[in-house]
Amino acid sequence: MHFTSQQHLDDGVLEREFTLGEIPGILWTPASASAPVPLILFGQPPLGLRKMYPRLVARARHSAAEGFATATIELPGSGDRPRWPAAEQARADLRRAMDAGEPVSDEIIDALILPLVEKAVPEWQAALDALLSLPEIGGPVGYSGGVISVGIRLAVVEPRIVAASFFAGSFVPRAMFEEARQIAIPLHVLLQWDDEGNDRQAALDLFDAFNSKEKSLHANMGGHTGVPQFAGDAAAQFFTRHLK
């Protein structure tokens, strides 16, 4: 891990950009931490860190106020990372189907999501290794956000993640439902009831598949970007319960 820049935000949160090999990322740490703090990994859609930055930094500030460090990395094929032609083709196929009002086939969903999971999860694990080696970060670790299939795989293979808050806002391959049945950590799942790009019934079926003894579904009216502030507050309380 190589830090490339740092700045103190106006509330004192330390923001540091880093690279891990070719992978860009950002780490935020609380201003007043006097001991190693828990860490939350921020998942995000493959839209690029720069586009997602306003939403990510708002979440990071909120988490820092609760005493958590947070970090995110650029997904394969996103932002300034090398182009990924297969992923671009899968996204084009998805847009074409949705623009035509056609059902999104399992083949399109598999081509869009499964290769991303295979590439992204080992990168997240490498980032986690590097982040936990820093003296200011001590764990435990949570995962928050999407792509939900990436979060599912991480929760299955990564024992250092002890709680997760998923955003049910992306297509989920059928194969991921079997992995979801292996998850037993506490889960907090957000669902926008009128999400224009999400199959609501599939999201409900996925929630049912999770094997966690503690899992809660928080459904709110509105589209994909209409998550109310109080829903974010509830997610923060979830991590306070399980990471502190």
C-alpha positions in Angstrom: 0.0 0.0 0.0 1.4 3.4 -1.0 -0.3 6.6 0.2 -0.4 9.2 -2.6 -2.1 12.2 -0.9 -3.7 13.2 2.4 -5.9 16.0 3.6 -7.8 16.9 6.8 -11.4 17.5 6.1 -13.1 20.4 7.8 -14.4 18.2 10.6 -10.8 16.8 11.2 -11.3 13.5 9.4 -8.1 12.4 7.8 -8.6 11.4 4.2 -5.7 9.5 2.4 -5.7 8.3 -1.1 -3.6 5.2 -1.8 -2.7 2.7 -4.4 -2.4 -1.1 -3.9 -0.5 -2.2 -7.0 -2.7 -0.7 -9.8 -5.8 -0.4 -7.5 -6.7 3.1 -6.3 -8.4 3.5 -3.0 -9.3 6.0 -0.2 -9.0 5.6 3.6 -10.7 7.8 6.1 -9.8 7.8 9.8 -11.4 9.7 12.7 -9.7 12.8 13.9 -9.5 12.0 17.6 -8.8 8.3 17.6 -6.4 7.5 20.6 -6.3 3.7 19.9 -6.7 1.4 17.0 -10.3 1.7 15.6 -12.7 -0.7 13.9 -12.9 -0.6 10.1 -15.8 -0.6 7.7 -15.2 -1.4 4.0 -17.3 0.6 1.7 -18.6 -1.3 -1.3 -19.8 0.7 -4.3 -21.2 0.2 -7.8 -18.8 0.2 -10.8 -19.3 3.8 -11.6 -15.8 5.1 -10.6 -14.5 6.5 -7.3 -14.6 10.1 -8.6 -18.3 9.9 -9.5 -19.1 8.2 -6.2 -16.9 10.4 -4.0 -19.6 12.8 -2.7 -21.7 9.9 -1.4 -18.7 8.0 -0.1 -17.2 10.9 1.8 -20.5 11.7 3.4 -20.8 8.1 4.7 -17.1 8.3 5.8 -17.7 11.4 7.8 -20.7 9.9 9.5 -18.8 6.7 10.3 -15.8 8.7 11.6 -18.1 10.5 14.0 -19.0 7.1 15.4 -15.4 6.2 15.8 -14.9 4.0 12.7 -12.2 4.1 10.0 -13.6 3.5 6.5 -12.0 2.5 3.2 -13.0 1.8 -0.4 -11.2 0.6 -3.5 -11.8 1.1 -7.2 -13.5 -1.9 -8.8 -12.0 -3.7 -11.8 -12.7 -1.9 -15.1 -13.9 1.3 -13.3 -12.6 4.8 -13.0 -9.0 5.1 -14.2 -8.3 1.4 -14.1 -7.7 -0.4 -17.4 -10.7 -1.0 -19.6 -12.4 -4.4 -19.2 -14.1 -5.1 -22.6 -16.1 -8.1 -21.4 -17.6 -6.0 -18.6 -18.4 -3.2 -21.0 -20.1 -5.6 -23.3 -22.2 -7.0 -20.4 -23.2 -3.5 -19.4 -24.2 -2.7 -23.0 -26.3 -5.8 -23.2 -28.0 -4.9 -19.9 -28.8 -1.4 -21.1 -30.1 -2.7 -24.4 -32.5 -5.1 -22.6 -33.7 -2.5 -20.2 -34.2 0.2 -22.8 -36.2 -2.3 -24.9 -38.4 -3.1 -21.9 -37.3 -6.7 -22.0 -36.6 -9.0 -19.1 -32.9 -9.1 -18.1 -31.8 -12.7 -18.8 -29.8 -14.9 -16.4 -27.1 -15.0 -19.0 -26.7 -11.2 -19.0 -26.7 -11.1 -15.2 -24.1 -13.8 -14.9 -21.9 -12.1 -17.5 -22.2 -8.8 -15.7 -21.7 -9.9 -12.1 -19.9 -13.2 -11.7 -16.6 -12.2 -13.3 -16.7 -9.0 -11.2 -17.0 -11.0 -8.1 -14.1 -13.3 -9.1 -11.8 -10.3 -9.7 -13.0 -7.9 -7.0 -13.1 -10.2 -3.9 -9.3 -11.1 -3.9 -8.5 -7.4 -4.4 -10.7 -6.6 -1.4 -8.9 -9.2 0.7 -5.5 -7.8 -0.3 -6.7 -4.3 0.7 -7.9 -5.7 4.0 -4.5 -7.2 4.7 -2.8 -3.9 4.0 -5.4 -1.8 6.0 -5.2 -4.0 9.1 -1.4 -3.7 9.1 -1.7 0.0 9.8 -1.2 0.8 13.5 -4.3 3.0 13.6 -6.7 0.3 12.5 -7.4 -2.7 14.8 -10.6 -4.2 13.7 -13.2 -5.8 13.9 -14.3 -5.3 10.3 -17.6 -4.6 8.7 -18.7 -4.4 5.1 -21.2 -1.8 3.9 -22.9 -1.2 0.5 -22.8 -3.0 -2.8 -22.3 -4.6 -5.3 -24.3 -7.0 -3.1 -22.8 -10.1 -4.8 -19.3 -8.9 -4.0 -20.4 -8.4 -0.4 -22.0 -11.9 -0.3 -18.8 -13.6 -1.5 -16.6 -11.5 0.9 -18.9 -12.5 3.8 -18.5 -16.1 2.9 -14.8 -16.3 2.4 -13.4 -13.6 4.7 -13.7 -14.5 8.5 -12.4 -11.1 9.5 -15.7 -9.5 8.4 -18.1 -9.9 11.4 -21.1 -7.8 10.3 -22.4 -6.5 7.0 -24.9 -3.9 5.7 -26.0 -4.7 2.2 -27.8 -2.5 -0.3 -30.2 -4.6 -2.3 -29.8 -2.5 -5.4 -28.1 -4.7 -8.0 -28.8 -7.8 -10.1 -27.9 -11.1 -8.3 -26.9 -14.2 -10.2 -28.8 -17.4 -9.2 -25.5 -19.0 -8.1 -25.1 -16.3 -5.4 -28.2 -17.5 -3.7 -26.4 -20.7 -2.7 -23.6 -18.6 -1.3 -26.0 -16.4 0.6 -27.2 -19.6 2.5 -23.7 -19.9 3.9 -23.7 -16.4 5.5 -24.3 -16.5 9.3 -22.9 -13.1 10.4 -25.3 -10.3 11.5 -26.9 -8.5 8.5 -28.6 -5.2 7.9 -30.2 -5.0 4.4 -31.5 -1.9 2.8 -34.1 -2.1 0.0 -35.6 0.7 -2.0 -39.1 -0.5 -2.7 -39.4 1.3 -6.1 -35.9 0.7 -7.2 -36.1 1.0 -11.0 -33.1 -1.3 -11.6 -33.8 -3.9 -9.0 -36.1 -7.0 -9.0 -37.9 -6.5 -5.8 -39.0 -10.2 -5.5 -35.5 -11.4 -6.1 -34.2 -9.0 -3.4 -36.8 -10.5 -1.0 -35.9 -14.0 -2.0 -32.2 -13.3 -1.4 -33.0 -11.9 2.1 -34.8 -15.1 2.9 -31.8 -17.1 1.7 -29.4 -15.6 4.2 -28.7 -18.0 7.1 -28.0 -15.3 9.7 -29.7 -15.6 13.1 -29.7 -11.8 13.2 -30.8 -10.2 9.9 -33.1 -7.2 9.4 -34.7 -5.9 6.2 -35.2 -2.1 6.0 -37.5 -1.3 3.1 -38.3 2.3 2.2 -40.4 3.9 -0.6 -38.5 5.5 -3.4 -36.1 4.8 -6.2 -32.5 3.7 -6.2 -30.9 7.0 -5.0 -33.7 7.9 -2.6 -32.4 6.2 0.6 -33.6 8.4 3.5 -31.1 9.8 6.0 -32.7 7.8 8.8 -32.0 4.6 7.0 -28.3 5.5 7.0 -28.5 6.3 10.7 -30.0 2.9 11.4 -27.1 1.3 9.5 -24.6 3.3 11.6 -26.3 2.0 14.8 -26.1 -1.5 13.5 -22.3 -1.2 13.2 -22.0 0.4 16.6 -23.7 -2.6 18.1 -21.5 -5.2 16.3 -18.1 -3.5 15.8 -17.6 -1.9 19.3 
